[in-house]
Amino acid sequence: MSRRPVVFRDPLPDVVTWRAQRLRRAGFDRESSEAAAADTRLDLHAMLELVERGCPPELALRIVAPLE
């Protein structure tokens, strides 16, 4: 069974704005929230859940970051 590669498209501007606002409300700084909001590889809900459980925003971002 072969798997198709996952292709990420650029998110719509309204979606990026919404994601950035959610991250800012959760405590992410402006630069990090804007960069993370535009990166569709990052799971917004995972980052928010980590922060809700007491994880610092910077560490939450590192945890969900894809391995290069």
GIKA-V298175 format. One record per pair of residues at least 12 apart in sequence whose ideal C-beta (glycine too) atoms are under 8 Angstrom apart, sorted by the first residue. I is the first residue (numbers start at 1). J is the second residue. D is the distance in Angstrom with one decimal. If there is no record, write none. Layout:
i=I j=J d=D
i=I j=J d=D
This chain:
i=8 j=40 d=4.5
i=8 j=41 d=6.3
i=9 j=40 d=7.4
i=10 j=40 d=7.7
i=11 j=38 d=7.0
i=11 j=40 d=5.5
i=16 j=37 d=4.9
i=16 j=38 d=5.2
i=17 j=37 d=7.5
i=18 j=37 d=8.0
i=19 j=36 d=7.4
i=19 j=37 d=3.6
i=19 j=38 d=8.0
i=19 j=44 d=5.4
i=20 j=33 d=4.7
i=20 j=34 d=5.1
i=20 j=36 d=7.8
i=20 j=37 d=3.7
i=20 j=38 d=8.0
i=21 j=33 d=8.0
i=22 j=44 d=6.5
i=22 j=48 d=6.6
i=23 j=36 d=5.9
i=23 j=37 d=6.1
i=23 j=44 d=7.3
i=23 j=47 d=6.9
i=23 j=48 d=7.5
i=23 j=57 d=7.6
i=26 j=47 d=7.5
i=26 j=48 d=5.4
i=26 j=51 d=4.8
i=26 j=52 d=7.6
i=26 j=57 d=6.7
i=27 j=51 d=6.0
i=27 j=57 d=5.0
i=28 j=47 d=7.9
i=28 j=51 d=7.8
i=28 j=57 d=4.4
i=28 j=61 d=7.4
i=29 j=57 d=7.4
i=32 j=57 d=6.7
i=32 j=58 d=7.1
i=32 j=61 d=6.0
i=36 j=61 d=5.9
i=41 j=66 d=4.8
i=42 j=61 d=7.5
i=42 j=64 d=5.4
i=42 j=65 d=6.9
i=42 j=66 d=7.7
i=43 j=64 d=5.4
i=46 j=60 d=7.9
i=46 j=63 d=7.8
i=46 j=64 d=5.0
i=47 j=60 d=4.7
i=47 j=61 d=6.4
i=47 j=64 d=5.4
i=50 j=63 d=6.2
i=50 j=64 d=7.5
